[in-house]
Amino acid sequence: MTSNKCIGVSSDLETRLIEQDHHSIKLWLRLLTCSSMIERHLRTALREEFDTTLPRFDFMAQLDRVPEGLSMGELSKRMMVSGGNVSGIAGQLVKEGLISRQPVPQNRRTFIVKLSPEGRRIFRKMAVRHEQWVIALLGELSMDDVTQIMGLLGKVKAALKQN
């Protein structure tokens, strides 16, 4: 990725840059631009093909990874969103029969959320398409490119955890 364009959009966050900007600012805007472009594509594809949102997909993805279910608090942490956001999504998915929400016997204020069989079936269809979309967006990168990017981003992540 040597150009300022990650996935072919001519106007993006990097257009704010000037030559004198610190290299850290340039890197941050490149990362943000690429992430935003990928996310925008995935949001559009999920809406058009499945009439759903990325937060709903992420919610269901977390539950698919833990078949025994998760508390609402754990879902909130894993998704890095507020409890209110998680509650709103959960309410919609319960109404649609895609998840179940059961109170914990020892603590009636805590709920465990699980995918229903129908929710798991629908999520798995979405997950296959999601993977195909991500591969279409990033698949032109070689394995060496991916290894190098992952290594460098690992350094960025480690540095951020120290702050």
FENKA-V852609 format. One record per residue. RES is the residue in one small letter. SS is DSSP state (~ for helix, > for strand, _ for the rest). PSI is psi in degrees with one decimal (* if undefined). Layout:
# FENKA-V852609
RES;SS;PSI + RES;SS;PSI
This chain:
# FENKA-V852609
m;_;83.0 + t;_;-19.8 + s;_;172.7 + n;_;-4.5 + k;_;125.1 + c;_;-42.5 + i;_;44.6 + g;_;29.3 + v;_;127.7 + s;_;-26.1 + s;_;117.5 + d;_;-172.3 + l;~;-26.8 + e;~;-13.6 + t;~;-13.8 + r;~;-19.9 + l;_;149.4 + i;_;160.6 + e;_;-35.8 + q;_;-7.6 + d;_;143.0 + h;_;146.6 + h;~;-27.9 + s;~;-37.8 + i;~;-42.1 + k;~;-42.6 + l;~;-46.7 + w;~;-45.7 + l;~;-33.3 + r;~;-46.7 + l;~;-46.3 + l;~;-41.2 + t;~;-49.6 + c;~;-45.2 + s;~;-44.8 + s;~;-39.6 + m;~;-42.5 + i;~;-47.2 + e;~;-42.5 + r;~;-44.0 + h;~;-46.5 + l;~;-40.5 + r;~;-45.6 + t;~;-45.8 + a;~;-43.1 + l;~;-41.5 + r;~;-45.6 + e;~;-40.6 + e;~;-32.1 + f;~;1.8 + d;_;47.1 + t;_;176.4 + t;_;162.1 + l;~;-41.7 + p;~;-38.4 + r;~;-42.0 + f;~;-46.9 + d;~;-41.5 + f;~;-50.6 + m;~;-34.3 + a;~;-41.3 + q;~;-42.2 + l;~;-32.7 + d;~;-32.1 + r;~;-19.9 + v;_;82.8 + p;_;-27.4 + e;_;-7.1 + g;_;166.3 + l;>;151.7 + s;>;160.2 + m;~;-38.2 + g;~;-41.7 + e;~;-40.1 + l;~;-43.0 + s;~;-45.5 + k;~;-46.8 + r;~;-35.6 + m;~;-9.4 + m;_;46.0 + v;_;170.2 + s;_;159.4 + g;~;-33.8 + g;~;-40.7 + n;~;-43.8 + v;~;-42.4 + s;~;-41.5 + g;~;-45.6 + i;~;-44.5 + a;~;-44.4 + g;~;-43.6 + q;~;-45.4 + l;~;-32.6 + v;~;-47.4 + k;~;-34.6 + e;_;-1.5 + g;_;19.4 + l;_;-18.5 + i;>;162.3 + s;>;149.4 + r;>;112.5 + q;>;135.4 + p;>;148.6 + v;>;126.7 + p;_;-40.1 + q;_;-17.3 + n;>;92.3 + r;>;-12.9 + r;>;-11.1 + t;>;134.9 + f;>;143.2 + i;>;130.7 + v;>;135.7 + k;>;151.5 + l;>;138.7 + s;_;166.5 + p;~;-41.1 + e;~;-39.7 + g;~;-41.6 + r;~;-42.2 + r;~;-47.4 + i;~;-43.2 + f;~;-43.0 + r;~;-36.3 + k;~;-44.0 + m;~;-40.2 + a;~;-38.5 + v;~;-46.6 + r;~;-40.6 + h;~;-46.5 + e;~;-42.4 + q;~;-41.0 + w;~;-44.2 + v;~;-42.2 + i;~;-40.4 + a;~;-36.3 + l;~;-38.1 + l;~;-2.5 + g;_;-16.4 + e;_;-12.3 + l;_;137.3 + s;_;165.6 + m;~;-36.1 + d;~;-42.6 + d;~;-47.5 + v;~;-44.7 + t;~;-43.7 + q;~;-46.5 + i;~;-45.1 + m;~;-41.0 + g;~;-45.1 + l;~;-41.6 + l;~;-29.8 + g;~;-39.4 + k;~;-42.4 + v;~;-45.9 + k;~;-43.9 + a;~;-41.6 + a;~;-39.6 + l;~;-35.9 + k;~;-25.0 + q;~;-20.0 + n;_;*
